[in-house]
Amino acid sequence: MCGIVGAVAQRNVVGILTEGLKRLEYRGYDSAGIAVVDKGGNLQVRKAVGKVINLENAVSELPTKGSSGIAHTRWATHGKPAVNNAHPHTSGSIAVVHNGIIENYLELRSELISAGYEFVSETDTEVIAHLIHQLSESQESLLSAVQKAIERFEGAYGLGVIDSRNPNLIVTARSGSPLVVGVGIEENFIASDQMALRQVTDRFIYLEEGDVAEVTPTSVNIIDGSGQKVDRALVTLSGKEETAEKGKFRHYMAKEIHEQPSVLKNTLQGRLSKTRLLEEVFGIEAGHIFDRVENIQIVACGTSYHAGLVAKYWFEDWAGLPCQVEVASEFRYRKVAVQKNTLFVTISQSGETADTLAALRAAKLAGYLAGLTICNVANSSLVRESDLCLMTQAGREIGVASTKAFTTQLVSLQLLVIALGRRHGLSEEKEAELVSALHQLPALFESVLTLDAEIEKTAQAFAEKNHSLFLGRGVQYPVAMEGALKLKEISYIHAEAYPAGELKHGPLALVDSDMPIVAVAPNDELLGKLKSNLEEVQARGGKLFVFADEESGFKTDRDTTVINLPHVPPSLAALVYTLPLQLLSYHVALVKGTDVDQPRNLAKSVTVE
């Protein structure tokens, strides 16, 4: 999930490269590096451990200029964060940046050592640099050397390669990792994400799986996986570049939590009448596909997986459709029994999640009816490779811990459930009830955000804690799972989620006064059962923190802290009760003093397995 930027131009590109890395830092911040070819035809490399600011400092201390270059911000997979493991990796005149994993690197490394190459890093990427250098001695061009090299690779790669002997050229290649070419005026660029280049261009070519490209200041030459020269569409992105400023907030995560009322409005805008879903938002072919759907298979990772688990309750309750939900990294590696007329639904914030994308590609061969993706990034791989898509309209999400992406995914999934439910007994009256509830959602989120100060005080109780248990019943169980994930991601507290009814089957053994128990308690048909489960916790000395419907009857006492939420329509409970858990995680992280937006060991766009 590393970030790659490259540029070939008539001007100094160092500033373009470092600015691009700043915009990609969410993809990894273990180290960063830059390689440019200077006026004398020399390869100039600068690297630093940690965040991009450290690289900027290194460049300012030892300035360099060049009109072509590549840069990288790293999320470590092979080798600890260190200068010697930072990209770019070099071999003679060759410099390489890489996103992905070369699975057969040890075999290649052994071959190259036997050929006389010396390795200075622990990475899989260094073999790429040495292999391309070795092949460049016998090949007529850098392009052919790269083509020969990638024939030897097993695994995933997004590559940017430069050769100081040919300074006006970048060769780039993708297999399993996204790459985009940015097109300028007598200057061109590459990046693992278009966001890195929006300050220099709004025109992009999205490379497809297996593509290799030669990029010069004035040309882009693309060769597909079969060795044929191809043209890929040039896409001009409309609208101005979206701001990445935190505004009045200390962290992107806080900004993104508080943006949710407005982004939920965006997600709903143009998709609902007063009482009905406007089904055409799924595309003109959607109706023909939806008419045939008899089953749902959802595949996703992380937070998006939790969204799928919530949606399972809705699909089976409101639409009467069987629904299976699976983690993509497991689904893609097992033999699946495909049920007749099953819609294959993928969920991803970035649209580049490697396991989810691989699952979609496998599904195309397995006989699923069609693929639909719920995604936040237009022109991403999942969007381009799916039959149907629904964009969540969440805007840029920079914080590693996903917040607004999750809630907009849930809204989008509700729209899909309504569309399919129409064909499976969902009455007009029920649809009108669900749509009416959705119209209330932004205002309800505004109301819950007023609890921020109260939740901040509650977070103090977690200051010295190392473990926590999250409980929910029914559709609130995956909400509890998401709450536990948020807490562990940014506060480093070990947090687990369980269906509250499962306490007696093991988790109750963990309960003591040092383990805060967080429960979500809307006023639904399972409230009585939940109350009984929480009494089991209290009987063992557990400290309860309950987010409860104001009509549920929970009271604060010595061992129980209750935060009351407004009464909400049952169809919105999973959405609304997510919000206070996000706020709780955020404030606990502040108390713990962690790096909220860029927590240790993590990165945002998971483009490796």
C-alpha positions in Angstrom: 0.0 0.0 0.0 3.0 2.2 -0.6 2.6 5.5 -2.4 4.4 6.1 -5.8 4.9 9.4 -7.7 6.9 10.1 -10.8 7.4 13.0 -13.1 9.1 13.8 -16.5 9.1 17.5 -17.4 10.9 20.6 -18.6 11.2 21.9 -15.0 12.5 20.9 -11.7 10.2 18.1 -10.4 11.5 17.7 -6.8 8.7 19.9 -5.4 6.1 18.0 -7.5 7.3 14.7 -6.2 7.4 15.7 -2.5 4.0 17.3 -2.7 2.6 14.2 -4.3 4.1 12.1 -1.5 2.4 14.3 1.1 -0.9 13.6 -0.6 -0.2 9.8 -0.5 1.2 9.6 3.0 -2.0 7.9 4.1 -0.8 4.9 2.2 2.3 4.4 4.4 4.6 6.5 6.5 7.4 4.2 7.6 9.9 5.9 5.3 10.1 8.1 2.2 12.6 8.7 -0.6 13.2 10.4 -3.9 15.4 9.8 -6.9 16.0 12.4 -9.7 18.3 12.6 -12.6 20.3 15.9 -12.4 21.6 18.1 -15.3 24.8 16.1 -15.4 23.0 12.9 -15.9 23.7 11.7 -12.4 21.2 9.8 -10.2 20.5 11.7 -7.0 18.8 9.8 -4.2 17.5 11.1 -0.9 15.8 9.0 1.8 14.5 9.4 5.3 12.9 7.2 8.0 9.4 8.2 9.1 7.1 10.7 7.5 7.5 12.8 4.3 8.4 15.8 6.4 11.7 14.0 7.3 12.4 13.5 3.6 11.7 17.2 2.9 14.2 18.1 5.6 16.8 15.7 4.0 16.3 17.4 0.6 16.6 20.9 2.1 19.9 19.9 3.8 21.3 18.4 0.7 19.4 20.1 -2.2 19.0 18.4 -5.6 17.3 19.3 -8.8 16.2 17.3 -11.8 13.6 17.3 -14.5 12.7 13.6 -14.1 12.4 11.5 -11.0 10.4 9.0 -8.9 9.4 9.1 -5.3 7.9 6.8 -2.7 6.3 6.7 0.8 6.6 3.2 2.3 4.4 0.9 4.3 6.9 -1.8 5.4 6.3 -5.4 4.3 9.8 -6.8 4.0 12.4 -5.3 6.4 11.9 -2.9 9.2 11.5 0.9 8.6 15.1 2.0 8.0 17.0 4.1 5.5 18.5 1.1 3.8 15.0 -0.4 3.3 13.5 2.9 2.0 12.7 3.3 -1.7 13.9 4.1 -4.3 16.2 1.2 -4.6 19.1 1.6 -7.1 21.4 -0.6 -9.1 23.9 1.2 -11.2 22.0 3.7 -13.3 18.6 2.2 -12.4 16.2 3.4 -9.7 13.0 1.7 -8.8 9.9 2.4 -6.6 7.5 -0.4 -5.9 4.1 -1.0 -4.4 3.2 -4.7 -3.8 5.0 -7.9 -2.9 7.3 -10.0 -5.0 6.6 -13.5 -3.6 9.6 -15.2 -5.2 12.1 -12.5 -4.3 14.3 -15.0 -2.3 14.8 -17.1 -5.4 15.6 -14.1 -7.5 17.9 -12.7 -4.8 19.9 -15.9 -4.7 20.3 -15.8 -8.5 21.4 -12.1 -8.5 23.9 -12.7 -5.7 25.4 -15.5 -7.7 25.7 -13.1 -10.6 27.7 -10.7 -8.5 25.1 -8.2 -7.2 25.4 -6.9 -3.7 22.3 -6.4 -1.6 22.1 -3.6 1.0 18.4 -3.9 2.1 16.0 -6.6 3.5 13.3 -5.8 1.0 11.8 -7.7 -1.9 12.0 -4.6 -4.0 15.8 -4.5 -4.3 15.7 -7.6 -6.5 13.6 -5.6 -9.0 16.3 -2.9 -9.3 19.1 -5.4 -9.8 17.2 -7.6 -12.2 16.2 -4.7 -14.4 19.8 -3.5 -14.3 21.1 -6.9 -15.3 18.6 -7.1 -18.2 19.3 -3.6 -19.3 22.8 -4.6 -20.3 21.4 -6.9 -23.0 18.1 -5.3 -23.9 17.7 -2.5 -26.5 15.6 -0.3 -24.2 14.5 0.3 -20.6 11.0 -0.8 -21.6 12.1 -4.2 -22.9 14.3 -4.7 -19.8 11.3 -4.0 -17.6 9.1 -6.3 -19.7 11.6 -9.1 -19.4 11.9 -8.5 -15.6 8.2 -8.7 -14.8 8.0 -12.0 -16.6 10.1 -13.4 -13.7 7.9 -11.9 -10.9 5.4 -13.8 -8.8 3.1 -11.5 -6.8 1.9 -8.0 -7.1 3.6 -4.8 -8.3 3.1 -1.2 -9.3 6.5 0.0 -10.6 8.2 3.3 -11.5 11.6 2.9 -13.1 14.1 5.5 -14.3 17.6 5.1 -15.9 20.0 8.0 -15.6 21.3 7.1 -19.1 17.9 8.0 -20.5 16.8 10.9 -18.2 13.6 11.9 -20.1 11.8 8.6 -19.5 9.9 6.7 -16.8 8.8 3.1 -17.4 5.8 2.0 -15.3 4.0 -1.3 -14.9 1.1 -2.7 -12.9 -0.1 -6.1 -11.8 -2.3 -6.2 -8.7 -1.4 -2.6 -7.7 -3.0 0.5 -9.1 -1.2 3.0 -11.3 -2.4 6.1 -13.1 -0.6 8.4 -15.6 -1.2 12.1 -15.3 -1.1 14.0 -18.6 0.2 17.6 -18.7 1.5 20.0 -21.3 5.0 18.9 -22.3 5.2 17.0 -18.9 3.7 13.8 -17.7 3.4 12.0 -14.4 2.7 8.7 -12.8 1.2 7.9 -9.4 -0.5 5.1 -7.4 -3.4 7.5 -6.9 -4.7 10.4 -8.9 -5.0 12.4 -5.7 -1.2 12.8 -5.8 -1.3 14.7 -9.0 -4.4 16.9 -8.8 -2.1 19.9 -8.2 -0.5 19.5 -11.6 -3.2 18.0 -13.8 -6.8 17.0 -14.1 -6.2 14.6 -17.0 -5.5 10.9 -16.3 -5.0 7.6 -18.0 -5.8 4.6 -15.8 -3.5 1.7 -16.6 -5.1 -1.7 -16.7 -3.9 -5.0 -15.3 -0.8 -6.1 -17.0 0.0 -2.8 -18.7 3.5 -1.5 -19.1 4.0 2.1 -20.2 6.8 4.4 -21.4 6.2 7.9 -20.2 8.1 10.9 -21.6 7.4 14.6 -21.3 5.5 14.5 -24.6 4.2 10.9 -25.0 2.6 7.9 -23.2 3.2 4.6 -24.9 1.2 1.7 -23.4 1.8 -2.0 -24.0 -0.8 -4.5 -22.7 -0.2 -7.8 -21.0 -0.2 -9.6 -24.4 2.6 -7.3 -25.7 0.3 -5.2 -28.0 0.4 -1.5 -28.1 -2.9 -0.1 -26.9 -4.7 3.2 -26.3 -6.4 3.8 -22.9 -9.0 6.4 -22.4 -8.0 9.9 -21.3 -10.2 10.9 -18.5 -10.7 14.6 -17.5 -11.8 14.9 -13.9 -14.4 17.6 -13.4 -14.6 20.0 -10.6 -12.0 21.7 -8.6 -9.5 19.8 -6.5 -11.0 18.8 -3.1 -9.3 20.5 -0.1 -7.2 18.4 2.2 -7.1 20.9 5.1 -8.2 20.0 8.6 -9.8 23.4 9.1 -10.7 24.0 12.8 -10.1 20.3 13.8 -6.9 18.9 15.3 -7.1 15.8 13.2 -8.5 14.6 9.9 -10.4 11.9 11.8 -12.3 14.5 13.8 -13.0 16.5 10.7 -14.3 13.4 8.9 -16.5 12.4 11.9 -18.1 15.9 12.0 -18.5 16.0 8.2 -20.9 13.1 8.3 -24.2 15.1 8.3 -23.2 16.8 5.2 -21.7 13.8 3.4 -24.8 11.8 4.2 -26.8 14.5 2.5 -24.5 14.1 -0.5 -25.0 10.3 -0.5 -28.8 10.7 -0.5 -29.0 13.7 -2.9 -30.7 12.9 -6.2 -31.3 9.3 -5.2 -34.6 9.6 -3.3 -37.9 11.3 -3.9 -40.1 12.0 -0.8 -41.2 8.4 -0.6 -39.3 6.4 -3.2 -35.9 5.3 -4.3 -34.8 6.5 -7.7 -33.5 3.3 -9.0 -31.8 4.7 -12.1 -28.9 5.8 -9.8 -27.5 2.3 -10.2 -27.2 2.6 -13.9 -29.4 2.0 -16.9 -28.7 -1.7 -17.0 -29.3 -2.2 -13.3 -33.0 -3.0 -13.5 -32.5 -5.9 -15.9 -29.9 -7.4 -13.5 -31.9 -6.7 -10.3 -34.9 -8.5 -11.8 -32.9 -11.8 -11.8 -31.2 -11.5 -8.4 -32.1 -14.4 -6.0 -29.1 -14.2 -3.6 -26.5 -11.8 -2.4 -22.8 -12.4 -1.8 -20.9 -9.5 -0.2 -17.1 -9.4 -0.1 -15.0 -6.8 1.6 -12.3 -6.1 4.2 -12.0 -4.3 7.5 -14.5 -1.6 8.1 -16.2 -2.3 4.8 -16.7 -5.9 5.9 -18.5 -4.7 8.9 -20.8 -2.6 6.7 -21.6 -5.8 4.8 -22.4 -7.6 8.0 -24.9 -4.9 8.9 -26.4 -5.1 5.4 -27.0 -8.9 5.8 -29.6 -8.1 8.4 -31.4 -5.7 6.1 -31.3 -7.9 3.0 -32.8 -10.9 4.8 -35.3 -8.8 6.9 -36.6 -6.3 4.4 -35.9 -8.0 1.1 -36.1 -11.7 2.1 -32.9 -12.4 0.1 -30.3 -14.8 1.4 -27.1 -12.9 2.0 -23.6 -14.2 2.6 -20.8 -11.9 3.8 -17.1 -12.9 3.7 -13.7 -11.3 4.3 -12.1 -10.9 0.9 -8.8 -12.3 1.9 -10.5 -15.6 2.8 -13.0 -15.7 0.0 -10.5 -15.4 -2.8 -8.5 -18.4 -1.7 -11.3 -21.0 -1.3 -13.6 -22.9 -3.6 -17.0 -21.3 -3.5 -20.3 -22.9 -4.2 -22.1 -20.2 -6.3 -25.8 -20.1 -5.9 -28.0 -19.4 -8.9 -28.5 -15.7 -9.8 -26.3 -14.3 -7.1 -25.3 -10.7 -7.2 -21.7 -10.2 -6.2 -21.3 -7.1 -4.1 -17.9 -5.5 -3.2 -17.5 -2.7 -0.8 -14.3 -0.5 -0.6 -13.5 3.0 0.3 -10.6 3.2 -2.1 -11.7 0.8 -4.8 -8.2 -0.6 -4.8 -8.2 -3.0 -1.9 -6.1 -5.8 -3.3 -8.0 -8.8 -1.8 -11.4 -7.3 -2.7 -10.3 -6.6 -6.2 -8.9 -10.2 -6.6 -12.2 -11.6 -5.2 -14.1 -9.7 -7.9 -11.8 -11.0 -10.6 -12.3 -14.5 -9.3 -16.1 -14.0 -9.1 -16.2 -13.1 -12.8 -14.9 -16.6 -13.6 -17.0 -18.3 -11.0 -20.5 -17.7 -12.6 -22.0 -14.9 -10.5 -24.8 -13.0 -12.1 -23.1 -9.7 -12.0 -20.7 -7.6 -9.9 -21.8 -4.4 -8.1 -19.4 -2.2 -6.2 -20.1 0.3 -3.5 -17.1 2.6 -3.6 -15.9 6.1 -2.8 -13.3 6.7 -5.5 -14.4 7.3 -9.1 -12.3 5.6 -11.8 -10.8 3.2 -9.2 -10.2 -0.4 -10.3 -13.3 -1.8 -8.6 -15.5 0.8 -10.3 -14.0 0.2 -13.7 -14.1 -3.6 -13.4 -17.7 -4.0 -11.9 -20.9 -4.2 -14.0 -22.6 -1.7 -11.7 -21.5 0.8 -9.1 -22.9 3.2 -6.6 -20.6 5.9 -5.4 -20.8 6.8 -1.7 -20.0 10.5 -2.3 -18.1 10.7 1.0 -15.4 12.9 -0.3 -11.7 12.4 0.5 -11.1 10.4 3.7 -7.6 10.9 4.8 -7.6 9.5 8.4 -6.6 5.9 8.5 -9.5 4.9 10.7 -12.5 5.0 8.4 -15.5 6.9 9.7 -17.6 8.7 7.1 -16.8 6.0 4.5 -18.5 3.5 6.7 -21.7 5.4 7.3 -22.0 6.3 3.6 -21.5 2.7 2.7 -24.3 1.7 5.0 -26.6 4.3 3.4 -25.7 3.0 0.0 -26.4 -0.5 1.0 -29.8 0.5 2.3 -30.5 1.9 -1.2 -29.5 -1.4 -2.7 -31.7 -3.3 -0.3 -34.7 -1.2 -1.2 -34.0 -1.6 -4.9 -33.9 -5.4 -4.6 -36.6 -5.5 -2.0 -39.1 -4.1 -4.4 -38.8 -7.4 -6.4 -39.1 -9.6 -3.3 -42.2 -8.3 -1.4 -41.1 -5.0 -0.1 -44.3 -3.0 0.0 -44.6 0.6 -1.1 -45.6 1.4 2.4 -42.5 -0.1 3.8 -40.3 1.5 1.2 -41.9 4.9 2.1 -41.1 4.2 5.8 -37.5 3.4 5.0 -37.1 6.4 2.7 -38.7 8.8 5.2 -36.2 7.6 7.8 -33.3 8.2 5.5 -34.4 11.8 5.0 -34.1 12.2 8.8 -30.5 10.8 9.0 -28.4 14.0 8.6 -30.4 15.8 11.3 -30.1 12.8 13.6 -26.3 12.8 13.1 -26.2 16.5 14.0 -28.1 15.7 17.2 -25.7 12.9 18.2 -22.7 15.2 17.5 -23.9 17.4 20.3 -22.9 14.6 22.7 -19.2 15.1 21.8 -18.2 16.8 25.1 -20.0 14.2 27.2 -18.3 11.4 25.3 -14.9 13.2 25.7 -15.4 13.1 29.5 -16.3 9.4 29.4 -13.1 8.7 27.5 -11.0 9.5 30.6 -12.1 6.2 32.1 -10.1 4.4 29.4 -6.8 6.2 30.1 -5.1 3.4 31.9 -6.9 0.5 30.4 -5.4 -2.1 28.0 -8.5 -4.2 27.2 -12.1 -3.5 26.3 -15.2 -5.5 25.3 -17.9 -4.3 23.0 -21.3 -5.8 23.1 -24.4 -5.6 20.8 -27.3 -7.8 19.8 -28.8 -8.2 16.4 -27.7 -5.6 13.8 -25.9 -3.9 16.6 -23.4 -6.7 16.9 -21.5 -5.7 13.7 -21.7 -2.1 14.9 -20.0 -3.3 18.1 -17.4 -5.0 15.9 -16.7 -1.7 14.1 -16.5 0.2 17.4 -13.9 -2.3 18.7 -11.9 -2.0 15.5 -11.8 1.8 15.8 -10.6 1.6 19.4 -7.8 -0.8 18.7 -6.7 1.0 15.5 -6.0 4.4 17.0 -5.7 3.9 20.8 -3.9 0.5 20.7 -6.2 -0.9 23.3 -7.0 -4.5 22.8 -10.7 -4.5 22.0 -13.0 -7.4 21.1 -16.7 -7.4 20.1 -19.2 -10.2 21.0 -22.9 -10.7 20.6 -24.1 -9.9 24.0 -25.8 -13.3 24.3 -22.5 -15.0 23.9 -21.0 -13.7 27.2 -21.7 -16.9 29.0 -19.8 -18.9 26.4 -16.4 -17.6 27.3 -16.0 -13.8 27.3 -17.5 -13.4 30.8 -14.2 -14.9 32.2 -12.4 -11.8 31.1 -14.8 -9.3 32.9 -13.3 -7.4 35.8 -13.1 -3.8 36.9 -10.1 -3.2 34.7 -11.9 -4.1 31.5 -14.4 -1.4 30.3 -17.5 -2.9 28.7 -19.1 -0.8 25.9 -22.7 -1.7 24.9 -25.0 -0.3 22.2 -28.6 -0.3 23.3 -31.2 1.0 20.9 -34.8 0.6 22.0 -35.6 -2.4 19.9 -37.0 -5.9 20.3 -33.8 -7.2 21.7 -33.4 -4.6 24.4 -34.7 -6.8 27.2 -32.3 -9.6 26.3 -29.5 -7.1 26.2 -30.3 -5.7 29.7 -30.1 -9.3 31.1 -26.7 -9.7 29.5 -25.4 -6.5 31.0 -26.7 -7.5 34.4 -24.4 -10.5 34.1 -21.5 -8.1 33.5 -22.4 -6.0 36.6 -22.7 -9.1 38.7 -19.0 -9.7 38.0 -17.8 -6.2 38.8 -17.6 -5.0 35.3 -17.7 -1.3 34.5 -20.4 -0.6 31.9 -20.5 2.2 29.3 -23.9 2.1 27.6 -24.9 4.1 24.5 -28.7 3.9 25.0 -31.9 5.1 23.5 -33.3 7.9 25.7 -36.5 5.7 26.1 -34.6 2.5 27.0 -34.7 3.0 30.7 -31.0 2.7 31.4 -29.7 4.8 34.4 -26.2 5.9 35.3 -25.0 4.5 38.7 -21.7 3.6 40.4 -20.8 0.9 37.9 -22.7 2.1 34.8 -22.2 5.2 32.7 -25.1 5.9 30.3 -25.0 8.2 27.4 -28.5 8.8 26.0 -29.1 9.0 22.3 -32.3 10.4 20.7 -34.9 7.8 19.7 -34.3 6.8 16.1 -36.3 4.8 13.5 -35.2 1.1 13.8 -33.9 1.1 10.3 -31.3 3.8 11.2 -30.1 2.4 14.5 -27.0 0.8 13.1 -26.0 4.0 11.4 -26.7 6.3 14.3 -25.1 4.2 17.0 -21.9 4.0 15.0 -21.3 7.7 15.5 -20.8 7.8 19.3 -18.4 4.8 19.0 -16.3 6.8 16.6 -16.3 9.7 18.9 -15.3 7.5 21.9 -12.4 6.0 20.0 -11.2 9.4 18.9 -11.2 10.8 22.4 -9.6 7.7 24.0 -6.8 8.0 21.4 -6.3 11.7 22.5 -6.1 10.6 26.1 -3.6 7.8 25.2 -1.5 10.3 23.2 -1.4 8.3 20.0 -1.1 9.5 16.4 -4.7 9.6 15.6 -4.6 10.1 11.8 -1.6 7.8 11.2 -1.6 5.1 13.8 1.4 2.8 14.1 1.8 -0.1 11.7 -1.2 0.8 9.6 -1.9 2.7 6.4 -5.1 3.5 4.6 -5.3 2.0 1.1 -4.6 -1.7 1.4 -3.2 -2.5 -2.1 -1.2 -5.6 -0.9 -2.6 -8.9 0.3 
